[in-house]
Amino acid sequence: MNRYERTRVLVGGDPGVAQAIAAEIEEICEVEVLDAPREELVMVKVRESARNSLFYLGEALMCSCRVRIADAMGFGYVLGSKRNAAYNLALIDAAFSSGEEFERMPKWEERIEKEAKRQRDKRAKNRALIERTRVDFSTMDGDA
């Protein structure tokens, strides 16, 4: 699983998964916090579909954090005011970016994969619920 997919799963999933993995990383690694978790405002860029042009919709609150494990930097960015989530993401990012083969890394990858599967199953279930209510207008009689 690459960095983008891993981050997507951890941000959109159960926060307990990231918390547990981050706690294990803190136990076995020396973590240097470069930028403590803090709240920031970022501009939200949107593409307008009619003209295909970009514009700024407005500002959004986010939390960011930056840590270092050995020579690897880790970054955590989360929308909203979730400082712990940003810190946990930064720790996990640094551990996976470090290039070191931690003894527990296969276990962490397995937990992230399990969470990804849970999210996929939940989306499939929601799609199935929506599909039950879909109306096929081509079967309606136009003579009415």
Protein Blocks (a to p, Z undefined) as FASTA:
>chain_A
ZZklmmmmmmmmcfklmmmmmmmmmmmpccddfbgcdddddddddddfklopacdfbdcd
dddddddehjbccddddedjdfklmmmmmmmmmmmmnopacfklmmmmmmmmmmmmmmmm
mmmmmmmmmmmmpccfklpcfkZZ
